[in-house]
Every structure is written in structure tokens, then in C-alpha cells.
């Protein structure tokens, strides 16, 4: 399904829409808005997480970020040269991104606008966590709560991934066939995945194939990557966040080291940091179950003040 948000066509899925029609009962449930990471589509959210939230009484909305999946592709903005942008950074020149994470946050807010949702629990993974932080900064009145998963504050001086991880992410597939693209991403996810909870090879490839066959758009990932790299003011703005915040992060994350989560939580007043031993930069079944065990009570706690006010009124 598509809607128009922030001037773009955004592909979304909503558990309150059944057979193309909005179910009035489901529409009244509190909303969780899931925002996925760099180059990842809405189908990258594990069904286990979506169903766990639905079973807990939530309306769950997922969407493809701009430039990825079935949402608007912005190829007219040009293909960024990431290596050249990296050289500019090193000599103190800030490259201009085709769009910013703030723009992407307004896409997310636009999804809520179009679906006539006043407030939601904002949950973001990796780049989605950064976008979620931007939503909480820009529109605190739209956030019941914020959950930032395997993400970062973006502050300077934080640990970075090892060079071999970056090389693997920036490397192109050996060819353009679907199988070669799947092989490439399987190698990347094995490098960044959870050492204690390795996803079985057939399951990993099935997850990757689902996204690749749905839509493979690498140029969009490059533009998103530049949006991440140039978002250098977010860390200083995180203290503005007033939404109840939960920071979830794997202790074995080789792409976004755990110190990045510690810095995020430190900058947001009252934020709760939960470390998940053995979890890397992916969403295997066991860590997802653990995260749900923290997310649902976090949501319920964030909803309590609003309910108390309604009763008092």
C-alpha cells in the first residue's frame, strides 16, 4: 500500500488495515511505528517482532524509507561518490548530502499525518534509530516513546567499525544476478551478525532474498549513507528529547560498537540502556524475544501518564 508523505510516495504496511479496509477496532490501539536502517526495507523487520507487538495489543506500522524498497527513488539527485566524500571529511570539508536524516524524519512524521495518527511509539533500528531520534527532537508531541536499537548518537570520537567491515559494506556484488547479490549480502551479514546467535544459512539467505527480489536499489543506499555521515549536529541536540527513551544494543555489535549506545543513552535524560550479550548488528530470534521483553513494558510505562490524565479529567 502507498500513501503520500512529505511530497513522496511511501510504501507502508499497517496491521489495522485488513483486506484494504481500516478495521475500526484495530485503529484504536496504541501505535508502534517501526523505522528500518540503511538500505533495508520494511520486510526486514522480523515477523516475530511485528507479531509480538500485535499480540501485546499494538497497531504496528512499517514503511520503506525514501530511496529504498517500493517508496519513491530519488535517482535524479545523483549518485554520491562515497570515497570522495570521505576524503572531504578528512580535510574538514563537509559534503552536501542529497537529503538529510531530518528530511527522513519528516517522512516518518508524514506517514503518521496521512494515517491521522496523533502519537506513536517510535522504534528505529540502526539508521532507523537515528531517524527516530530526529523525530523525537523535531516532534516530541508525536512520540509516546522512543526506542533506539543498535544505533548511535553520531557524536565525534566514538568507536568505528573495523576497516574490513567497512570494506565489505562498500564492496559491490561480483555481478548483477540475484544470486550474486544475495551472496554478497550473506557475506556482509555474516561479518556483522550476532556471534552467539548466528542465523542459520538458509534462513539468512531467505531473509536477504525477500528484500532483493522485492527491490534492489543500491544507489539509494549510497544517498542514505551520505545523509548519515553528514548528520553531525544530532548528538548535541539529543538532550532536547523528552520522550521516554529505551536504548537497546548488542554487546558484540561490530558495525556500531556498544559505546555508541552508551553515548546515546547518556545524552538523553532518563534514558534506559539495555545491553544484550552476544548480539551483533542483526535481529536474530533470541535477541528479538529479549528486546520485546523490554520494549512492551517500556511502551506501557510511557502510556501511563496519559491514561492518568484522562481519568483525572
N, C-alpha and C positions, 0 to 999 in steps of 0.2 A: 504494500500500500504506500501511496505517496501523499505528501502534503507540501504546502509552500511555506517556508520559514526563512526569514532574513533574506528574502529575494532568491532563494534557491529551492529546487525540488529535492525534498528529503525523503528517503525510503525509511519506513518505520514499521514496527510490529507492536501491537497493543493487546494485552491479554483481555481487555474489556471489550474488544471488538470480535464478535463471533459471527462467522458467515457473512462478513461485510457490514454487520449492523452493530451499533453500540448497545451493549447489554446494560440497562439502567442500574441493575443491582451491582454489577461489577464496577461500573463507572464511579460509584460512590465510595469505593475502597480507597485507602491512602495509596499514593502513587510512589513507585520507585522508578527513577529514570536512570537507565544504565548507559554509560558513555564508554565506548571501546577505545583502544590505543592505536598507536601508529600503524597505518596501513591495514588495520583489522576491521572486519565488517561485523554487523550486528549478530551474525550467526556464530561468531567466535565466543559469545557468552555461552558457557556450558548449560545445556538443558537442565542439569542438576541444580544450578543456581537459580535459574528462572522458576523452575517448578517449586523449589524450596521456598522462594519468596511468595509465590502464588498460594502454596499450602499454608503459609503463615498469615494469609489474609490481605495480600497486597496486589494492586494492579501494577503490572510490570510493563514498562515501555522501553523498547530498544530502538536504535536508529543507526543508519550508516552516516558517519561523519561526511562532510563535504569532501569531494575529490576521491571518494572511495566507495566501493560497492555499487549500489544502484542509485545513489544520490548524485547530484549534479557534479560532473567532472569539469575542472577549470583549466583545461589544456591551453586555452587561449592566453593564460597568464605566463606561459613559457615553462621550459624545463630547467630547473635550477642546476647549477654546477656545484655540487656539494664540496668537492675538493677545493675549488677556487674560493668558495665561501669560507671554508676552514682556514685557508691561508690568510684571508682578510681578517678573520678573528685574531689570528696570531700577531698581526701587526697593528691591531687596535682599530680596524675599520669594521663598522657594523653593516653587514649586507642588508638590503631591504627585502623582506620576505614578500611573496605574492599575497599573503594574508597572514593574520596573526591568530594566536590562541584565543585572544579576546573576541575576534570575529567568530571563531568556532564556538565559543561560549554563548554568543548571541544566537547562533544556530540552535543550540540546545534550548535556550530560553524561548526561541521562536517555536520550537516543537510544542512546548507547554502552552504557549499562546494559542496556537492553532487548534489544540485539543481542548482548549478552555479549562486548563488546569492551573489553579492559583498557586499551588505549592506542592513540592515533591521532595522526597529523599533523593539526593543526588549521589550517585555511585559511579566512580570512574576508575578504570584500570590503566596504569602506565600513563601514556599521553592523555587518556581519558580522565585520569586523576588530576592532571594539570588543568584540563579544561574545566573539570568540576570545581577546582579551586577558583578559577576565574569566574565561574557562575556565582559562587558564594561571595566573592568580592564585589561583583557588579550588581547582583540582585539578591541581597540577603533575605528580603521578604518573600522570595520564591523558594527558599530552601528550608524544609523541615530539619534536615540534617545533611552533613557531608560525610561520605566515606571515600577515602583516598587509598587505592590498592596499588601496591608495588610501583609507587610514583615518587616524585621528588618536589622539593621547593624550587629547584632551579638555581639555588644560590651558588655563587662562585666559590671555588675551593673544595667543593665536595668530591669524594672519590668518583672516578670514572671507570667505565668498563675496561677490561684488558684489551690491548690492541688487536689481538686475534678475534675477539668478539666483534669489535667494530668492523674489522676487515670482512668478516663473514656476512655481516648485515649489509654492507655496502657492495659486496660482490654480486655480480649478476648471475642468473642461472646460466648453465652451459649451453642452453638452447631455448627455443621458444615453445617447444611442445609442452603439453600439460604435464606429462610425466617428468620432464626435466625441471619444470618449475616446482612441482611437488618435491622432487629430490632435493632441490636447493633449500626449500623452506624446512624440510625434515632435518637437514643438517644444521640449520640455524637453531631450530627449536631444541635439538639435542644438546647444543652448546649452552643455551640459556635456560634450559629446563631444570626441573627440581631433581637434584641428585637422589634424595631419599624417596621420591615418589615419581619414578620415571613412567611416563605414559607409554603403554605398550605400542610397539611399532605400527601395528595395523590400525589401532585407534588414532594414533598421531597422524598417520597418513590420511585417514578418513576425514579427520577434522580439517586438515590442510586442503584436501581435495574439495571439500564442501565450499570453501571460500574461493579457491582458484577457479572452479567451474562456474561459480555464480558470477564472479567478476574479477579479473586480474588487471590491475591498473597501477603499475609501478611508478609512473610519473607523479601520480597523486601522492604517493608515499614520500617522494622527494620534497614536494612542496610542504607537506605536513612536517617533515623533518626540519626544514628551514624555519618554520613557524615555532617549533620547539626551541631551536638553537638561539633564536633572536628574542625570546621572551625573558629578558634579563631583569625586569622590574618586579616580577611576581613575588619573589622571596621577601622583598621589603614591604610588600602590600599584604602578606598573609596575616599579620596581626589585626587587620581590619575584619577578618572573618569572625562573625558572632554566632554562626550556626554550630550546634553540637557536632563535633568532628571526631571521626574514628579513622585511625591510620593503620592499615593492615599491610604487613610486609614480610617476605621470606628472609630468613637469616642467610640463606645460601643463594641469594639473587646475584648473578654475575654481571647482569646488564645495568641494573640500578642498585648499587650497593645499599645495604641496610642503613648506613649513615645518612643517606638521603631521606629516609623515612623519619629518622630521629630528628633531623633538622626541620622537616615539615611540622612534626608534632610540637617541637619546641617553640615554633613561631606562632602557633595558633593557640590562643588562650583556652585552657581546659581540654585540649585535645587528648584523646586516649590512644596510646600506641600499643599495638599488639604484634609481637614477633612470632612468626611461625617457623619453627626449626625445620630444616630440610627442604624448605620451599624455595624454588628459584623464580624465574620470570615466566611463569605459565600458570595454568589453572587446572591442576590435576584434581581428581575426585576427593582425596582425603583432605588437602588444604581447603578446598571449596566447602566441605562439610564444616571444617573448623571456622572458616570465615562466616558462614551462615550463623553459627552458634554465637558469634559476636555481633553480627550486623542486625539481626532481628531484635535482640534486647536493646541495642543502640537506637533503632527506629522507635520502638515502643516508649523508651525513656524520653526521646525528643518530642513525642506526641503528647505526653502527659500535661505539660503546662497549658497547651491549647485546650485540651479537654477540661482542665480545671477552670479555665476562664469561662468556657461555655456554661458549665454548671453554675458558676457564681452569677453569671448574667441571668 
